[in-house]
Amino acid sequence: MVIFILFFTFIIVSYSQHLDGSWKEKLTIGDQTRADIYVRSFFSGHPIAEQILIMLCFVVFWFRLFYLMRFNETFASISLVTEHIFPVLTMYVYFYIINIVFFTGVAQLGFQEVPEYADFRDGFLRLFYSGFG
């Protein structure tokens, strides 16, 4: 119900902001002219309110999807395993970053003439990306 309300609110906000009052003259102008006004108004401005609202709709949708996967017999075991593995993975990433920082310092001290390792940021990124192949 919440997702329906969010999407319906998105449609109402988008419709009211970009028709510039042309919905009042339904009998005077045709549907094609009203569609042209809507599209021109939508693409000429920056629809920040609509973007925020549609992102909120996507977040609520994905949250609901992952929440309901816990009740599925197939995915419930996968989600429980993932919950138990998550702290270990977080610790691994933490130690990986510390390792890369120290190796960047060693590379910066050992290879001062090499331009790829002269700057700490460039050396860190080079070593970080090389860790992924």
N, C-alpha and C positions, 0 to 999 in steps of 0.2 A: 504494500500500500504506500509506503514511504517513497519507494522508487517511482511509482506512478505519479504521486503528487509532485515530486521533483521534476520529472520529465514534463508533466503538464504545466508546471510553473515556467519551465524553460520555454515552452511553446507560447504561452501567454505573454511573457516578457518580450520574447523575440518578435512576436506578432505586433504587439502594441508599440514597441519602440521604432520599428522600421517601416511601418505603413504610413507614418506622418499624417494621420487623420484621413487617409483615403478610404478606410473602411466605412466611414460615414456616408460617402457618396456612392454606395453600392449600385444604385440604379443609374447614376449619371455616367460613371466610367465602367468599363468592362473588367472582366477577370484578368485579361492579358495586361491591360494597363496597370492594374493594381499589382500584378506580379512583377512587372518591370519596376515599379516604384519601390517595392519591397527589396528586390535584388540590388538595385542601384543604391538604396539607402544602407543596406547591410554591408556591401563591399566598399562603400565610400568612407564609412566611419570605422571606428575601432570598437567592436562589440565586446567590451571588457566584461560587462554584467553577464552576457550570455556565455562567454568563455568560462567564467568562474562557476556559473550555475551548471554548465554541462560537465565540467571537471568534477564538481561535487556529485553529480549524478553517477559518473563513472566510478568514483571512489566508493560511494554507497553500494553500487551494484557489485563491485569486486569484493567488498567487505562481506556482503550478504552471501556471495558465492562461496567464499572460503569458510564462512561461518557454517553454512549449511552442509559443506563437504564433511564436516565432523560427524554428521549423523548418517552418512552413507557407510555401508559396511566395508566397501572396498577402500575408500579414501580415508576412513577414520584411522585405520592402522598406519597409513602413510603419514597422516598429520601428527599422530602421536610419536612416531619415530622421528619425524622432523623436529618436533618440540624438544625431544631429548637430545638430539644432535646439535641443535642451535647453539647452546653454550660452548660446546667443544669447537664448533666452527668459528664462533666469535673469538675464542681464545687463540685459535690458529691464525686468524687474520691479524689479530693484535701482535702476536710474536713475529709474524711475517713482516709487518710494517717496521717493527723495531729492528729486525735483521737487515732490512733494506736500508734503513737510516744509518746503521753502523757500517755496512758495506759501502755506502755512498761516501761516508767520511773517510774510510780507508782508501777508496778509489781517488778521492779528491786530494789526499795527502800523497799517495803513491804515484799518481799520473797527473801531475800539475801541468805538464806541457800539452796534454791531450785536450783539445777544446770541448769534447763531449762531456768530460768530467770536471772541467774548470769551475763551472757553476753548480752549486748544490742542487738546485731545482732540476736542471737538465740531467745531472747524474742520477738523481733519485728517479726521475721518470724513465730514464733509459734502463736502469736496473729493474724497476717495477714492471715495465713492459717485457723485458727479457725473461722475467720469471714466468710469463704466460706463454712463452714460445715465440 
